[in-house]
Amino acid sequence: MATSNQTTLPPVVTMSGIVKRFPGVLANDHVDFDLMRGEIHALLGENGAGKSTLMNVLAGLYRPDAGVIQVNGKTVNLSSPRDAIKAGIGMVHQHFMLVPSQTVTENVLLGLDEPRFLMRLSEYDDKIAELGKQYGLDVDPRAKVWQLSVGEQQRVELLKMLYRGAQVLIMDEPTAVLAPQEIDDLFETLRSMTAQGKSIIFISHKLNEVAAIADRITVLRRGKVTANGLPAKGVTTQELARQMVGREVVFRVEKKPAKPGEVVLDVRDVYAENDKGLPALRGLSLNVRAGEIVGVAGVAGNGQRELSQVICGLRNATQGEVALTGELVSNRPTLYGIQRGMAYVPEDRTHVGSSPNLSVTDNVIMKKYRKPPISHGGLLDMNEAGRFAKELKEAYDIIVPSVDTPVRLLSGGNLQRVILAREISGEPAFMVAVQPTRGLDVGAIEGVHRLLLVQREAGSGVLLISEELEELFSLSDRLYVIYEGRIMGEIQLGMEEPSDEIVEKIGLMMTGTPLDKIEKEAAA
């Protein structure tokens, strides 16, 4: 945490009056920001608030249109990432910049002037292992990047910056791709680094994490600073949310008691393999009824992705079957399930859930372009398609200049609204939603939660696969826990927050203890 002499030392970084414009957008509007030595300074804001733009300016990726940057009291001109590194500033991006086929050491050395001719990899392996030990970044220098977990890959990115001598580390949404245990490990590493004099800028929109890790907090809203350098101690998440979105935010959306109907999804004894041909699902069974939200909890990588793909027809089951409203849909084309009332909100909204270079209109008609009124005799009626897209834009509060805008230009929250609008407008009997709020800010999360509850109220069955326990507790009527492709148990959830006893049971199941064993031991 912050060192006691921070107030007497000058800031390591000072950004004054930073302005950055893009066509039609003022991303940073005269922003001031400073960073002290040995602190973690969180930069909060909704998607599109200007957080990443401001830090890309500091990292030398963007040139500011106006404003001054000082490092250790000296004005600097950061026209490239190389300039930033020379000034002691390194950025760890949300999407890692690593070469999967190379080793950890090779990735760390990539782009450096030394070594030039002779690699002497074993010597550098030892140096990088020592650096990792110093900062608590445990990773095998000889391992290929593709063999590493997501958390380990993030450590490689940190090692790259530390090896280059970075004193200031910019972490862009560092927890967005991590499991809960990996987040705890990352926070320990960051505290170790600040204890050794490093300074960290922590870009996030997760209020609880910011409260847990930050010394000070700056909040951006629509390119402007709404709170500058607030001490993190004593600030409530409600106040931070208000500063971020400009209104009160409901953290737990109210839901009516469930009225479950007939079973709409029945997954029976399903086995499936992952992309490497290894077992991912091992005799998994679950069901979802009309008018309820059923959650699936588990640490990342325990078969959740494969489960959603088998249900939606994107992956074959090697054994078992999936039925939708009584009809078998497993091992059939995706269109077969769609025609029988299935909707799918995938984990990867950019590459799977949407076509980035196509417009909002093109994306929202993807399930309707074969039918009237959008299609007549095999020909698209683009006027009708545009009218339909404009209706969804208004109904789902999609903030976009025009329905002709390519969806790659949308923020994460707006892109997710486009996907939900497309899926919900088809009035599905069943929806599987995978990590529907990952990477979204508090305002966008509230909106997504409301849309899922509207589906439940309309009588649809929803399978919600998420790594956010708070989200699962808030929305789910029942909860399955998955571990290594097996269901560890099923918990019935009420209208209130689950008790400590239930939370503890779920935690034990997430680490591999079946519910019946937990209950037997409790009864003994």
Phi, psi and omega in degrees: 000182187298141179277154188291337183265012182300325185290338181267345180266149177290157179297147174290319180230135171230125175245123185237126174060038184288126176238132175220122180247145167237164181307115178081000184223131170261095188286319177232122185246088178053060183271134172250138180205139175222155183228127180267161179290135175074022179239161169251113182251113182276139176245110186254157174164159175295166171300133181085006181283343179110008182298304183295325178299313180300318181285331173294329173295315180292330181274002177083007180278330176239147172265129179290149176280336176201161178111169185231139174243130175239138175239121184052041175084355182251135178291133182235155176244103185262093184262359178199162175302330178296320176298318181297316179297319177300328178275001177088021182244125178231147182239131174256110186281157178300320177258113192296145181256066184239155176261108188302325186279353181259162180283170176303311181300315180299322178293321180294321184278344186303127177090355180274155178286332178241141354285151185265308188247310179259124186285319184046056188301323182298323179295317180286330173305314181295319180298317183287325175298319180294319178296319178298320179295320182300322185251009179071032180253078186284111177203142182285116182298337184269352182287145173286145184299323182296341180276352187268152172289169180299319179298320179291324177296323177296323177297324178297318178299319177295317179299322177303314182290317181294322179296330180275003175086020181295132175260337178243124180245125176261119181253108183269107181047057189291340183261359186299331184249012186254148172284161183307317180295323180292327177296317178300317179297318179299316181298321176299317179298314182297321178294322177298321182290319179291328177296335179261017171096357177285157176240141188230132171256123189247099180277127182200169168230008180268106190295319181296321180293319179299316179298328183282331191246333192276153170266317176226161184224132170243136183244132174250142172220119181051045173085356181244153177280126175254343174209126188242111174066036178297134171298131184291331182293123176092349179278131181273154177295329179296318179293319178297318179298320179296320178294326182287314189248353176078017178201170175290138180246133176272116182279331179235105183289134180289139177229150178278159177303142182289146173233073185298140178253222180288157176293124177258329177236128179229109178259119188238111170051052186271134172242142177204159180252157176273187184296339180267005180080014179261154181300130179243321175241133187231080177073042185274134177227139173197167176216158178228134179258160175299139175076024175219155173252122179250123182267152171237115181255148177171155174292145182308142174088017180255020176108001182299314182298314181295324178299312181296323182288323177295318180299319187270000177086012179269352179212139179279143170275139177276343180198155180087183183208156177239127179243136176242119185046042175088351180254138179290127178241352181292145179058031174239161179302152181304322182301328181300315178292320180301316181293343179254017170096024179263137174240151186220121173249100188283163178297318182266094185287337184278312188263338181250318185279345183212168172250101194304324185274351177271161184285170174302316179303309181300323182287323184281344180264005187302334179261357186239356189291347180274346191242156171296154002273000184281333179235137176227115179058035179084001179250137180283137172261095186291335175295317178292321178299317179296320178297317178299316181296320180295322177299314180293323178303315180288314185295326185253011175054048178278115183272105184204141182303321184205152177289355176270357181291133174299139185290345177295343180270358182274151172292166181302319181294318180290324177296320179294325176295322177300313181295315180295321178299315180297315185288316185287327182296342176278002180049062185288154173281334184210142177227135169252124181241118184252119180045054189293342181244010181299131178079006181261156178274173188299322180295316180293323179299315179302317180296317179296317179300318180297319181295321178293322178290327175298320177299317178299315180296329181282358176097005177281153169267138182234126171259113184255110178258116186212152173261359179266104183297322179301319179296315180296318180294324183289323189254330192281145171267325172227159182221126170260147175246128183251139177213122180049043174079008178238151174275122181276338180167171181233134181239132174274127181253144179263199181278337183266172174302139178295150181290164177301326180296317180293318179300320179295318178300316181297319178299318178294320178294323180296338178256013167108008178261120180296150183299319182297326177291320178299316183289325176296315180294325179291327182280338184290000000 
